[in-house]
Amino acid sequence: MQPYGVSGLLTWVLAGIVSVSFGTSQALAQGKDYRTVDQSYVIPDVELTNAKGQVVNLPELILDDENTLVSFIFTSCPGICPMITSNMVRAQPALDEIHPDYKIILVSLDPQYDTPERLDAYSKRFKTGDKVHFLTGARADVFKVLQSFDAMYEGSNKMNHQPTTLMRRPDIANWRRVEGLIGSETLIEQYELFVRRDADSTASRH
């Protein structure tokens, strides 16, 4: 067996690095950029305000016979929040076909800035429709909601918030949690998988 020598050894190492890098790139390209998990939540008994200026009790809004989708945005967000909102709007025709009895709740991460008037303007800007409920309220109450749904952002900068979509069925205890920025197609896919799966033995209302 011939010795590699310095140049031969270097070529062999570089080839290995390229091979590993290529394999890693392929794995990342084929992998999903979101994570799903099923878990239960205790909805805090708080009153929030919608874009029409109406006070709503959060458990009463969520705990009815409709499916519920929940996410978190703020109107001054320049990045992912418009994408979250747009994807919710684009998905609605398909969601209607899969199971039309649902509501979408978008809770503001910036309740001090996001007044009902600003939420109403934001709703009209994206033409969200009647199935989308924008909610704001007292900072303490909103933070109770974020804590209950494990949606708190790191530090004091709301720009650090991570995109999260929560789905609830009225007949089972666990919600579907989707972590990551997902497009409308993935949202539709996850909604269909969740609402059409069989209820498990732990089904109960939360």
MIPA-447847 format. One line per 3 residues: their letters; for each residue x, z, y negated of N, C-alpha, C. Coordinates in steps of 0.1 Angstrom, whole numbers, plus 5000, padded with zeros to 4 digits. Atoms other than C-alpha are relative to their C-alpha. Layout:
N
A = X Z Y X Z Y X Z Y ~ ...
END
This chain:
206
MQP = 5009 5000 5012 5000 5000 5000 5009 5000 4988 ~ 4992 5002 5012 5015 4989 4966 4996 5011 4990 ~ 5003 4990 5010 5017 5016 4939 4994 4992 4988
YGV = 5007 5006 5011 4995 5009 4909 5009 4998 4988 ~ 4992 5001 5012 5021 5015 4882 4991 5005 4988 ~ 5008 4995 5012 5010 5026 4847 4989 4991 4996
SGL = 5010 5010 5005 4993 4994 4837 4989 4998 5010 ~ 5011 5002 4990 4975 4990 4870 4991 5012 5001 ~ 5008 4988 5000 4964 5026 4870 4990 5000 4988
LTW = 5008 5000 5012 4951 5022 4834 4988 4990 5002 ~ 5010 5010 4998 4932 4991 4844 4989 5005 5009 ~ 5009 4994 4990 4916 5009 4874 4991 5011 4993
VLA = 5007 4989 5007 4906 5039 4852 4989 4994 4990 ~ 5009 5006 5009 4891 5017 4825 4988 4993 5007 ~ 5011 5006 4992 4871 4997 4851 4990 5010 5005
GIV = 5009 4990 4995 4858 5029 4865 4991 5005 4989 ~ 5008 4995 5011 4847 5041 4830 4989 4990 4996 ~ 5010 5010 5003 4830 5008 4823 4988 5000 5010
SVS = 5010 5000 4989 4812 5009 4857 4991 5012 4998 ~ 5008 4988 5002 4800 5045 4851 4991 4999 4988 ~ 5008 5002 5013 4789 5037 4815 4989 4990 5002
FGT = 5010 5009 4997 4770 5007 4827 4989 5006 5008 ~ 5010 4993 4991 4753 5027 4854 4992 5010 4992 ~ 5007 4990 5008 4744 5054 4829 4990 4993 4991
SQA = 5009 5007 5009 4730 5029 4805 4988 4994 5007 ~ 5011 5005 4992 4709 5013 4832 4990 5011 5003 ~ 5008 4988 4997 4696 5048 4842 4991 5004 4988
LAQ = 5007 4996 5012 4687 5056 4806 4989 4989 4996 ~ 5009 5011 5003 4670 5022 4801 4988 5001 5009 ~ 5011 5000 4991 4649 5027 4832 4992 5013 5000
GKD = 5006 4987 5001 4641 5064 4825 4989 5001 4990 ~ 5010 4997 5009 4612 5078 4806 5006 5008 4988 ~ 4996 4992 5011 4617 5091 4771 4990 5011 4996
YRT = 5009 4989 5002 4590 5117 4775 4999 5008 5012 ~ 5002 4991 4989 4581 5146 4797 4986 5005 5001 ~ 5014 4995 4998 4548 5157 4812 5000 5013 5008
VDQ = 5002 4987 4993 4538 5192 4824 4986 5005 4998 ~ 5013 4995 5000 4505 5208 4832 5001 5016 4998 ~ 4999 4986 5002 4500 5243 4818 4987 5005 4992
SYV = 5012 4995 5007 4473 5266 4804 5004 5006 4987 ~ 4998 4994 5013 4469 5279 4769 4988 5009 4996 ~ 5010 4991 5005 4450 5307 4752 4998 4995 4985
IPD = 5003 5005 5014 4433 5292 4721 4997 5012 4991 ~ 5002 4988 5010 4436 5316 4691 4986 4999 4993 ~ 5013 4999 5006 4403 5327 4676 5002 4999 4984
VEL = 4997 5001 5014 4410 5313 4641 4990 4989 4994 ~ 5008 5010 5007 4390 5293 4615 5009 4992 4992 ~ 4992 5010 5008 4405 5262 4600 4991 4991 4992
TNA = 5008 5009 5009 4393 5236 4575 5003 4986 5003 ~ 4998 5014 4997 4387 5200 4583 5002 4991 4987 ~ 4998 5008 5011 4392 5170 4560 4988 4998 4991
KGQ = 5012 5000 5008 4357 5173 4547 4998 5013 4993 ~ 5001 4987 5007 4363 5208 4535 4991 5010 5008 ~ 5009 4992 4992 4342 5223 4563 5009 5010 5008
VVN = 4993 4990 4992 4353 5255 4580 4996 4999 5014 ~ 5003 5001 4986 4355 5252 4618 5007 5011 5008 ~ 4993 4991 4991 4362 5277 4645 5007 4992 5011
LPE = 4993 5009 4991 4389 5263 4666 4996 5001 5015 ~ 5005 5000 4987 4378 5276 4700 4986 4993 5002 ~ 5013 5007 4999 4342 5263 4693 5002 4985 5000
LIL = 4998 5015 5001 4356 5229 4684 5006 4995 5013 ~ 4993 5004 4988 4378 5227 4715 4992 5002 5013 ~ 5006 4996 4987 4358 5245 4742 4986 4995 5001
DDE = 5013 5006 4998 4329 5221 4746 5001 4991 5012 ~ 5001 5008 4988 4320 5195 4772 5008 4986 4998 ~ 4992 5012 5002 4343 5168 4757 5015 5002 5004
NTL = 4985 5000 4998 4379 5159 4766 5006 5002 4986 ~ 4993 4997 5013 4403 5170 4738 5014 4996 5001 ~ 4986 5003 5002 4436 5156 4726 5004 5007 4987
VSF = 4995 4992 5012 4457 5177 4702 5014 4995 4997 ~ 4986 5002 5004 4488 5168 4683 5002 5006 4986 ~ 4996 4993 5012 4506 5180 4651 5007 4990 4991
IFT = 4994 5009 5010 4514 5161 4619 5000 5007 4987 ~ 5002 4996 5014 4518 5165 4582 5000 4988 4991 ~ 5003 5013 5008 4508 5140 4555 5012 4995 4993
SCP = 4988 5004 5007 4541 5139 4537 5012 4996 5009 ~ 4989 5003 4990 4561 5132 4569 5003 4985 4999 ~ 4996 5014 5001 4580 5099 4565 5003 4993 5013
GIC = 4995 5005 4987 4589 5095 4602 4990 4999 5011 ~ 5008 5001 4988 4571 5103 4634 4985 5002 4998 ~ 5014 4996 5001 4538 5116 4620 4991 4987 4998
PMI = 5008 5013 5001 4525 5081 4608 5000 4993 5014 ~ 5000 5007 4987 4535 5068 4643 4991 5007 5009 ~ 5010 4992 4992 4516 5096 4660 4986 4996 4997
TSN = 5014 5003 5005 4485 5089 4639 4996 4986 5004 ~ 5003 5014 4997 4487 5051 4643 4998 4998 5015 ~ 5002 5001 4985 4491 5054 4681 4987 5006 5004
MVR = 5014 4995 4997 4460 5076 4682 4989 4990 4997 ~ 5010 5010 5005 4441 5050 4663 5000 4988 5009 ~ 4999 5012 4991 4453 5020 4684 4995 5003 5014
AQP = 5004 4997 4987 4446 5038 4716 4984 5002 5002 ~ 5014 4997 4999 4409 5046 4708 4991 4990 5008 ~ 5008 5009 4993 4393 5014 4721 5002 5002 5015
ALD = 4997 4998 4986 4410 5019 4755 4995 5014 5005 ~ 5005 4987 4996 4402 5056 4756 4985 5000 5001 ~ 5014 5001 4999 4366 5048 4749 4995 4994 5013
EIH = 5004 5006 4987 4365 5026 4780 5003 5009 5012 ~ 4996 4991 4989 4382 5052 4802 4990 5011 5001 ~ 5010 4989 5000 4360 5081 4792 4997 5003 4985
PDY = 5002 5000 5014 4343 5080 4758 4997 5014 4994 ~ 5003 4987 5005 4335 5117 4755 5013 5008 4997 ~ 4987 4994 5004 4366 5129 4737 5000 5002 4985
KII = 4996 4999 5014 4379 5141 4704 5015 5001 4998 ~ 4986 4999 5003 4413 5140 4688 5002 5010 4988 ~ 4998 4990 5010 4425 5170 4668 5015 4999 4995
LVS = 4987 5001 5005 4455 5166 4645 5002 5012 4990 ~ 4998 4988 5008 4467 5200 4631 5012 4998 4990 ~ 4990 5001 5010 4487 5200 4599 5011 5010 5002
LDP = 4989 4991 4999 4522 5215 4601 5004 5005 4986 ~ 4997 4996 5014 4522 5219 4563 4987 5004 4993 ~ 5014 4997 5005 4489 5237 4555 5000 5003 4985
QYD = 5000 4997 5014 4500 5247 4520 5000 4987 4992 ~ 5000 5012 5008 4505 5211 4509 4988 4991 5005 ~ 5011 5009 4994 4479 5194 4532 4986 5007 4997
TPE = 5013 4995 5004 4447 5203 4514 4990 4990 5007 ~ 5010 5009 4994 4414 5189 4528 4999 4986 4993 ~ 5000 5013 5007 4416 5162 4501 5011 4991 5004
RLD = 4989 5008 4995 4450 5151 4512 4998 4995 5014 ~ 5003 5004 4986 4439 5150 4548 4990 4989 5000 ~ 5010 5010 5000 4409 5130 4539 5006 4986 4996
AYS = 4993 5013 5005 4430 5104 4520 5009 4995 5011 ~ 4992 5004 4989 4454 5103 4550 4991 4994 5011 ~ 5009 5005 4990 4425 5098 4574 4995 4986 4996
KRF = 5005 5013 5004 4412 5069 4553 5011 4990 5000 ~ 4988 5009 5000 4447 5054 4550 5002 4994 5014 ~ 4998 5005 4986 4449 5051 4588 4987 4996 5007
KTG = 5013 5004 4995 4412 5044 4593 4998 5006 5014 ~ 5000 4993 4987 4411 5071 4620 4987 5000 5007 ~ 5013 5000 4993 4374 5071 4626 4995 5014 5002
DKV = 5007 4987 4999 4349 5099 4634 5006 5009 5011 ~ 4996 4992 4989 4366 5110 4666 5013 5008 4997 ~ 4988 4993 5004 4397 5123 4648 4997 5011 4990
HFL = 5002 4988 5008 4396 5158 4633 5013 5005 4995 ~ 4988 4995 5006 4423 5167 4608 4997 5015 4996 ~ 5002 4986 5003 4427 5205 4604 5012 5006 4992
TGA = 4990 4992 5007 4445 5227 4579 4994 5014 4999 ~ 5006 4986 5001 4440 5263 4569 5011 5009 4994 ~ 4990 4990 5004 4458 5295 4560 5013 4999 5009
RAD = 4987 5002 4993 4495 5294 4569 5001 5009 5013 ~ 4999 4991 4988 4492 5324 4592 4991 4996 5011 ~ 5009 5005 4989 4463 5309 4611 5005 4988 5007
VFK = 4994 5012 4995 4480 5276 4615 5012 5003 5009 ~ 4989 4996 4992 4511 5293 4628 4996 5007 5013 ~ 5005 4994 4987 4490 5312 4654 4997 4988 5009
VLQ = 5003 5011 4992 4479 5278 4666 5012 4994 5006 ~ 4988 5006 4995 4514 5264 4668 5007 5009 5010 ~ 4994 4991 4990 4526 5295 4686 4992 5000 5014
SFD = 5008 5000 4988 4497 5294 4711 5002 4987 5008 ~ 4998 5013 4993 4504 5257 4719 5015 4997 5002 ~ 4985 5002 4998 4542 5262 4720 5004 4988 4992
AMY = 4996 5011 5009 4546 5238 4691 5007 5004 4988 ~ 4992 4996 5011 4567 5258 4667 5012 4992 4999 ~ 4988 5008 5002 4595 5239 4651 5012 5010 4997
EGS = 4988 4992 5002 4631 5253 4648 5003 5002 4985 ~ 4996 4998 5014 4641 5270 4616 4988 5000 4991 ~ 5010 5001 5010 4621 5266 4584 4996 4986 4996
NKM = 5002 5014 5004 4622 5228 4582 4990 4994 5009 ~ 5010 5006 4991 4590 5212 4595 5004 4987 5005 ~ 4995 5013 4995 4609 5180 4599 5006 5001 5013
NHQ = 4994 4997 4987 4624 5196 4630 4990 5000 5011 ~ 5010 4999 4989 4591 5195 4648 5001 4989 5010 ~ 4999 5010 4989 4590 5177 4681 4986 4994 5003
PTT = 5013 5006 4997 4562 5152 4689 4995 5005 5014 ~ 5007 4995 4988 4538 5167 4714 4986 4996 5000 ~ 5014 5003 4998 4505 5156 4727 4994 5008 5011
LMR = 5007 4992 4991 4481 5179 4745 4987 4995 5004 ~ 5013 5005 4996 4451 5169 4766 4993 5010 5008 ~ 5008 4990 4993 4423 5191 4778 4988 4993 5006
RPD = 5013 5003 4994 4395 5185 4803 4991 5013 5001 ~ 5008 4988 5000 4365 5209 4802 4998 5006 5013 ~ 5003 4995 4987 4364 5213 4839 5012 5006 5008
IAN = 4988 4994 4993 4400 5225 4847 5007 5009 4990 ~ 4993 4990 5009 4422 5253 4833 5012 4994 4993 ~ 4987 5005 5006 4455 5234 4828 4998 4988 4991
WRR = 4999 5011 5008 4461 5211 4800 5012 4991 5004 ~ 4988 5009 4998 4484 5180 4802 5008 5000 4987 ~ 4991 5000 5011 4513 5184 4779 5010 4988 5001
VEG = 4991 5011 5001 4533 5153 4769 5010 5002 4989 ~ 4990 4997 5010 4565 5160 4751 5008 4987 4998 ~ 4992 5012 5004 4582 5131 4732 4991 4991 4992
LIG = 5008 5009 5008 4571 5104 4709 4996 4988 5009 ~ 5005 5010 4991 4549 5081 4730 4992 4990 4992 ~ 5008 5011 5006 4533 5048 4721 4986 5000 5005
SET = 5015 5000 4997 4496 5040 4724 4998 4996 5015 ~ 5002 5004 4986 4501 5024 4759 5003 5012 5009 ~ 4997 4988 4992 4517 5056 4773 4989 5010 4998
LIE = 5011 4990 5003 4490 5077 4756 4988 4996 5008 ~ 5012 5004 4992 4463 5056 4773 5002 5002 5015 ~ 4997 4997 4986 4481 5058 4806 4999 5014 5004
QYE = 5001 4986 4997 4484 5095 4805 4986 5006 4999 ~ 5014 4996 5001 4448 5100 4794 4993 4996 5012 ~ 5007 5005 4989 4436 5079 4822 5004 5008 5013
LFV = 4996 4992 4989 4457 5097 4848 4994 5014 5000 ~ 5004 4986 5001 4446 5131 4835 4984 5001 5002 ~ 5015 4998 5000 4408 5125 4831 4994 4995 5014
RRD = 5005 5006 4988 4405 5106 4864 5005 5008 5013 ~ 4995 4993 4988 4424 5130 4887 4990 5011 5004 ~ 5009 4990 4995 4406 5155 4909 5003 5013 4994
ADS = 4998 4987 5005 4400 5189 4895 5006 5009 5012 ~ 4994 4992 4989 4422 5214 4914 4992 5013 5002 ~ 5007 4988 4995 4412 5247 4930 5000 5011 4989
TAS = 4999 4989 5010 4422 5267 4899 4991 4996 4988 ~ 5008 5005 5011 4396 5249 4877 4992 5012 4994 ~ 5008 4991 5008 4381 5271 4850 5001 4997 4986
RH = 5000 5003 5015 4374 5271 4813 5009 5009 4993 ~ 4992 4992 5009 4400 5283 4788 4997 4996 4986
END
